[in-house]
Amino acid sequence: MSEVTKRILVTGGTGLVGRAIEKVVADGEGRPDEEWIFVSSRDADLTSSSETKALFERHKPTHVIHLAAMVGGLFKNIRSNLDFWRTNIHINDNVLHTAHESGVQKVVSCLSTCIFPDKTTYPIDETMIHNGPPHSSNFGYSYAKRMIDVQNRGYSEQHGRCFTAVIPTNVFGPHDNFNIEDGHVLPGLIHKVYLAKQSGSALTVWGTGKPRRQFIYSLDLARLFLWVLREYDEVEPIILSVGEEDEVSIREAAEAIAEAMEFRGELVFDTTKSDGQFKKTASNAKLRRYLPEFQFTPFRKAVKETCAWFNANYASARK
């Protein structure tokens, strides 16, 4: 038996990415010298510094994967930009500073491609995060996430800490937030297709269906998170994404879901609804320099697996 030398605390451990990491670790990717601890908001309110400190004292982590955040889809962000800013700033500062004070060896935080400047050239890469304001629809969330990069650099320069961050593109998979009002585009569409199929009605997709996105399957992202935790030593963030050639339109995503759910009805696009950003194409060139052979799950296969999970877990997934 190997002695446990790494105690890895995962904040936001019951969300989409946390559950995926838990599954990948349980399915054989974990190592004998690692103990994994997955916590959620039920274990501590991370907006409270005292509760955050108590959590770290209880588990004494050597490493942290920081996923906890206040998140939501386009329309929730538009309504609540200040709440997204304040809540996430408190969470991130408490987690990073408590990790520093506790002597945590490494922290890997999770950012998002929405942090990039709204007006930019494509593809976007890791050097461009701070080159201009983010899209106005979710400026609160975006700026709060950008500040993690600023703090990571500060902890590195002042204290020699190995705190870094990953920037995934649009993540989807089992245990996502399938709420139609507040969820992200793919899980929202899966829920809509399910309901349209049940009622025999047309599928209404918000917007024109033309915006393009790079979708990454949560289980692929989980495997990459383990690599970053164990092998990636730069403070600068790294984009975790499928290639530019694997970008799909919202229309194509809706069609893939309809096929996976065996939905035969009509697709209708409600062009009175906002499209959000048309595209945010990200370069995975840095990832490919490190991991040229990494195999991503094909989009339609990942959609099929996610739809199957949603169908099997509808009672809990729809909440």
C-alpha positions in Angstrom: 0.0 0.0 0.0 1.3 3.4 -0.9 1.2 6.1 1.7 -1.2 8.9 1.0 0.9 12.0 0.4 -1.7 14.2 -1.5 -5.0 15.2 0.1 -6.9 16.9 -2.7 -9.8 19.1 -1.8 -12.3 19.7 -4.6 -14.6 22.7 -4.0 -17.9 22.7 -5.9 -17.4 18.9 -5.8 -21.0 18.0 -6.5 -21.4 20.1 -9.6 -20.9 19.1 -13.3 -17.1 19.1 -13.3 -16.7 17.9 -9.7 -18.9 14.8 -10.4 -16.9 14.1 -13.5 -13.6 14.3 -11.7 -15.0 12.0 -9.0 -16.1 9.4 -11.6 -12.8 9.5 -13.5 -10.9 9.1 -10.2 -13.2 6.2 -9.2 -12.9 4.5 -12.6 -9.2 4.0 -12.3 -7.5 7.4 -12.9 -6.9 8.0 -9.2 -3.5 7.1 -7.7 -2.7 5.2 -4.4 -0.9 8.2 -2.9 -3.9 10.4 -3.4 -6.9 11.0 -1.2 -9.8 12.9 -2.8 -12.2 15.0 -0.8 -15.3 16.4 -2.7 -17.2 19.2 -0.9 -20.2 21.3 -1.7 -22.0 24.3 -0.3 -23.6 22.0 2.2 -20.1 21.5 3.8 -19.2 25.2 4.0 -20.3 28.6 2.8 -17.2 29.7 1.0 -18.4 33.4 1.0 -17.6 33.2 4.7 -13.9 33.4 5.6 -14.4 31.6 8.9 -16.3 28.7 7.3 -13.6 28.4 4.6 -10.9 28.3 7.3 -12.8 25.7 9.3 -13.2 23.5 6.1 -9.4 23.7 5.4 -8.6 22.9 9.1 -11.0 19.9 9.0 -9.5 18.3 5.8 -6.0 19.7 5.8 -5.5 19.5 2.0 -2.1 19.6 0.3 -3.8 20.3 -3.1 -7.0 22.1 -4.1 -9.1 22.0 -7.2 -11.3 25.1 -6.9 -14.6 24.7 -8.9 -17.0 26.4 -6.5 -18.7 29.5 -8.1 -22.0 31.2 -8.5 -22.9 30.3 -12.1 -25.8 30.7 -14.4 -26.8 31.0 -18.0 -27.0 34.2 -20.2 -30.4 35.5 -18.9 -29.6 35.0 -15.2 -26.2 36.8 -15.7 -28.0 39.8 -17.4 -30.3 40.1 -14.4 -27.7 39.8 -11.7 -24.3 41.0 -12.7 -23.6 42.6 -9.3 -24.5 39.4 -7.4 -22.2 37.4 -9.7 -19.3 39.8 -9.1 -19.7 40.0 -5.3 -20.4 36.3 -4.5 -17.5 35.0 -6.7 -15.0 37.6 -5.5 -15.7 36.5 -1.9 -15.5 32.8 -2.7 -12.3 33.1 -4.7 -10.5 35.3 -2.2 -11.4 33.1 0.7 -10.3 29.9 -1.0 -7.1 31.2 -2.4 -6.0 33.1 0.8 -6.9 30.2 3.1 -5.0 27.8 0.8 -2.0 30.1 1.0 -2.3 30.5 4.8 -2.7 26.7 5.2 0.4 25.9 3.1 -1.4 24.2 0.3 1.2 23.1 -2.3 -1.0 23.7 -5.4 -4.3 25.2 -6.4 -6.0 24.7 -9.8 -8.9 27.1 -10.3 -11.5 26.9 -13.0 -12.1 30.0 -15.2 -14.3 30.3 -18.3 -13.9 31.5 -21.9 -16.5 34.2 -21.2 -13.7 36.1 -19.4 -12.0 37.0 -22.6 -12.5 40.4 -24.2 -15.7 40.8 -26.2 -13.9 42.7 -29.0 -11.0 40.5 -29.9 -9.3 38.6 -32.7 -9.9 34.8 -33.1 -8.8 32.3 -32.0 -8.4 33.6 -28.5 -5.4 32.3 -26.4 -4.1 32.5 -22.9 -2.2 35.8 -23.5 -5.4 37.8 -24.3 -7.4 37.5 -21.0 -6.9 41.1 -19.9 -6.8 42.8 -23.3 -10.2 44.6 -23.0 -13.7 44.4 -21.3 -15.6 41.1 -21.4 -19.1 40.9 -23.0 -21.5 43.2 -21.2 -24.1 40.5 -20.6 -22.0 38.8 -17.9 -19.3 41.3 -16.9 -19.8 40.6 -13.1 -18.9 36.9 -13.4 -16.2 37.5 -16.0 -14.3 40.1 -14.0 -14.5 38.0 -10.8 -13.0 35.1 -12.7 -10.3 37.2 -14.3 -9.2 38.3 -10.8 -8.3 34.7 -10.0 -5.5 35.0 -12.6 -4.4 38.3 -11.0 -4.3 36.6 -7.5 -2.5 33.6 -8.8 0.3 35.8 -10.2 0.4 37.7 -6.9 0.7 34.6 -4.7 3.4 33.3 -7.1 5.5 36.6 -7.1 5.1 37.4 -3.4 5.0 34.0 -1.8 6.3 31.5 -4.4 3.0 29.7 -4.5 2.0 27.3 -7.4 -1.5 28.5 -7.9 -2.8 28.2 -11.5 -6.0 28.1 -13.5 -7.6 26.3 -16.4 -10.0 27.8 -19.0 -12.4 25.2 -20.3 -14.7 26.0 -23.2 -18.4 25.1 -22.9 -18.6 22.1 -20.6 -21.5 19.6 -20.7 -22.3 16.1 -19.4 -24.1 14.2 -16.6 -25.0 16.2 -13.5 -25.2 19.4 -15.4 -27.8 22.1 -14.5 -30.6 21.2 -16.9 -32.8 24.1 -15.7 -34.3 25.7 -18.9 -34.3 29.3 -17.5 -30.9 29.4 -15.7 -28.9 26.6 -17.3 -26.4 26.8 -20.1 -27.3 26.2 -23.7 -26.7 22.5 -24.2 -28.4 21.1 -21.0 -31.2 23.6 -21.5 -31.8 22.2 -25.0 -31.7 18.6 -23.8 -34.5 19.4 -21.3 -36.5 21.3 -24.0 -36.2 18.3 -26.4 -37.4 16.0 -23.7 -40.4 18.1 -23.0 -41.2 18.7 -26.7 -41.1 15.0 -27.3 -43.4 14.3 -24.3 -45.9 16.9 -25.4 -45.6 16.2 -29.2 -44.9 19.9 -29.8 -42.2 21.7 -31.8 -38.8 22.4 -30.3 -38.2 26.2 -29.8 -34.6 27.2 -29.7 -33.8 30.7 -28.3 -32.0 32.9 -30.8 -31.0 32.3 -34.4 -29.1 29.1 -33.9 -26.1 30.6 -35.7 -23.7 31.3 -32.8 -20.8 28.8 -32.6 -19.3 27.1 -29.6 -16.6 24.6 -28.7 -18.2 22.0 -26.4 -16.0 19.9 -24.1 -17.4 16.7 -22.5 -17.1 16.9 -18.7 -15.3 13.5 -18.5 -12.7 14.7 -21.0 -12.2 17.8 -18.9 -11.9 15.8 -15.7 -9.1 13.7 -17.2 -7.3 17.0 -18.2 -7.8 18.4 -14.7 -5.9 15.5 -13.3 -3.0 16.1 -15.7 -3.0 19.8 -14.8 -2.9 19.0 -11.1 -0.1 16.5 -11.4 2.0 17.9 -14.3 1.3 21.5 -15.3 3.5 23.9 -13.3 3.0 27.3 -15.0 1.1 30.0 -13.2 -0.3 31.3 -16.5 -3.7 29.6 -17.2 -4.2 27.0 -19.9 -7.2 26.6 -22.2 -8.7 23.1 -22.1 -10.7 22.7 -25.3 -11.4 20.7 -28.4 -9.8 22.2 -31.5 -11.1 25.1 -33.5 -12.2 22.6 -36.2 -14.6 21.0 -33.7 -16.7 24.1 -33.2 -20.4 23.6 -33.7 -23.4 26.0 -34.2 -26.3 26.0 -31.7 -28.4 24.7 -34.6 -26.0 21.7 -35.1 -26.1 21.1 -31.3 -29.9 21.1 -31.2 -29.9 18.7 -34.2 -27.5 16.4 -32.4 -29.6 16.4 -29.3 -32.8 15.8 -31.3 -31.1 12.8 -33.0 -29.9 11.4 -29.6 -33.3 11.8 -28.0 -35.1 10.4 -31.2 -37.1 13.6 -31.5 -38.9 13.8 -34.8 -40.7 17.1 -34.4 -40.0 20.6 -35.9 -37.1 22.9 -34.9 -38.2 26.6 -34.5 -35.8 29.4 -33.8 -37.1 32.3 -31.6 -35.2 35.2 -33.0 -36.7 37.6 -30.5 -34.3 36.1 -27.9 -30.7 37.2 -27.6 -27.9 35.2 -29.1 -25.2 36.3 -26.7 -21.7 36.3 -28.2 -21.6 35.0 -31.8 -18.5 33.0 -31.2 -15.6 32.8 -28.7 -13.3 30.4 -30.6 -10.4 29.4 -28.4 -7.0 28.0 -29.4 -5.9 24.7 -27.8 -2.4 25.0 -29.2 -0.8 25.3 -25.8 -2.6 22.2 -24.6 -1.6 20.3 -27.7 2.1 21.3 -27.2 1.9 19.5 -23.8 -0.5 16.7 -24.8 -0.4 16.1 -28.6 -2.0 12.7 -28.4 -5.0 13.5 -26.1 -8.2 12.0 -27.5 -11.4 13.9 -27.0 -14.8 12.1 -27.0 -16.6 12.8 -30.3 -19.3 15.4 -29.8 -22.3 13.3 -30.9 -21.1 10.4 -28.7 -20.8 12.7 -25.7 -24.2 14.2 -26.4 -25.7 10.7 -26.7 -24.3 9.7 -23.3 -25.5 12.9 -21.7 -29.0 12.5 -23.1 -29.1 8.9 -21.8 -28.0 10.1 -18.3 -30.7 12.8 -18.4 -33.4 10.3 -19.4 -32.4 7.9 -16.7 -32.2 10.5 -14.0 -35.0 12.9 -15.1 -36.7 13.2 -11.7 -33.5 14.7 -10.1 -31.9 16.2 -13.2 -34.7 18.5 -14.2 -34.6 20.5 -10.9 
